[in-house]
Amino acid sequence: MANTTLTNAREAKQDEFYTQYYYIEREVEAYLDYNPDVFRGKTVLLPCDDPCVKNRKGVFEYLLGGEQDTRLLDVRVFDEATKRLVYKRQTEEARRRGVSNCPLCAMGHEARRTKLWGEKEMDADHVEAWSRGGTTSEDNCQLLCLTHNRAKGNR
């Protein structure tokens, strides 16, 4: 089923979700450190509707900067692909070492020390807290069991 609102906006070419380059040319060219031709002749699908994006003001700088710095979008939630990749890597390492795939359980002395949690039994967590400058990236992601992730908070 097509999204009629988005289709109508695209056809009218007068909607915040369908912006042509000439509407924003001065704003884009204000970023002198960037290549202003990056959008010419292209249709760019902005991540404005993504519930993970908390700051829509940073979208143009994010795009002009090569879509690298997710902090410009205030992205705080790990995407599913990153979570799956980190889960797989973390679980393989835990199996090899004979410990839990939850790093906090693995340090404990209780029965959970060697428990391998299922992917649905774990939450993605920032190694370095997001509120303290940690990025929402694969190298700053770890999966913790639900109990430890909820108890960890902003530490």
N, C-alpha and C positions, 0 to 999 in steps of 0.2 A: 504494500500500500504506500503510495507516494505521500510525501509531506506537502500538502497543498499550500500551507502557509509559506514554507520556504520556496516552493515553486513560484507562487505568486510574487514573492519578494524578488526573486531572481528575474522574473519577467518584467516587473516594474522598475527594477534597477534603482530603487529608492529606499532601500531598507538598510539598517545598520549591519545586517549579515551579508549584504551584497554591496560591497564598496569597490568602485573602480578606482584605478590608480590616480586618475586626474583629480578625484575628490580629496585625496590625502597627500597629493604631491608635495605641497609645502611642508607638511609635517614630516614626511619621510626624508626629504632633502635637508631637514634641520639636523638630522643625524649625520654630520659631516664625516664621521669616522667610518660610516657604512657605505655600501654600494647602493646608490639610489635606483639603479637599473634592475635590482633584484626582483621587483614585482612587475616590471613592464611586460605587457603581453601575456600575463599569467593570471590564472584564477587561483586564489589562495583560500583554502578552507581554514578558517580560523577556529581555534579550539575554545571559542567563547561559550558554547553550550555544554562543554565538559564540566560535570559537577566538581571535578578536582581543581579546576581553575578558579581561584578565589580573587585574582586581581586582573581584570580585563584591561586595565590601563597599560600593562606591560607587554601586551600582545605584539605591537609593532616592533618594539626594541628586541623582543624575543626572536621574532622572525628575522629581523635585520642582522641579528647577531649569530645567525646560523642555527637557530633552534637548539641551543646548547644550555643556556642558563635558565632552568625552570624556576629559579627563585623569583624571576621577573613576573611570573604568573601566580606566584604564591601557591605552587603545587605542593601539596603536603601528603597526598595519598599515593602509594606505589601502585603502578598499573599491574594488571594480572600477569602479563608476560614476565615482568621483572620478578614478581613473587614466585612464579613457577620455576624460573631459572635459579633463583637463590635457594628455593626449597630443595631442588634436585642436587645442587652442588653441596649444600649444607648436610643433606641426608647421606649422600655418598661419603663425605668426609667422616660423618659420625659413625657410619657402618664400619669404615676402615679402622677407626680408632676404638670401636666397641663402646661408644658412649651415646647419650641422648642427642638427638638432632636439635634440641632446645639447648642453647649454650648455657643457660642458667640452671637447667635441670642437670646438665652434665657436670657442673661444679658441685652439686649437692651430694649428700650422703644417703639419701632416702632411696626408695624403690624406683623412683623416676630417673635415677642417674643413667640408666641404660635404655630407657623407653624411647622408641622411635615413634614420633607423633605423625599422624596423617596430615596431609596438606590442609584439610579443612579444620583441623584441630590447632592450627597455628595462625598467628597474625604477623604481618610485616611490621617491622620496627626500625626506626632510625638509630643506627649505632651512635652517631653524634646527634643529639637532640635537634630537631628541626628548629625549635625556638632559639637554639643557641648557634645557629648558622649551619647546621648539618643539611646536606643536600638530599633531595629525593632522587637518589641515583642508585644503581646496582651496587656500587662499591660501598655505599653507606646503608645498605639494607641487610637486616638479619631477620630470621623468623624465630619467634618465641612461642612457646605453648601459650594458650589463651590465659591461663592463670598468671604466668610470669609477665606477659605483656601488659595485662591490666594492672598488675601490682607495680610495675616499673615506673609508670608515670613519666615525668620529665627528667629522668636521671640519665 
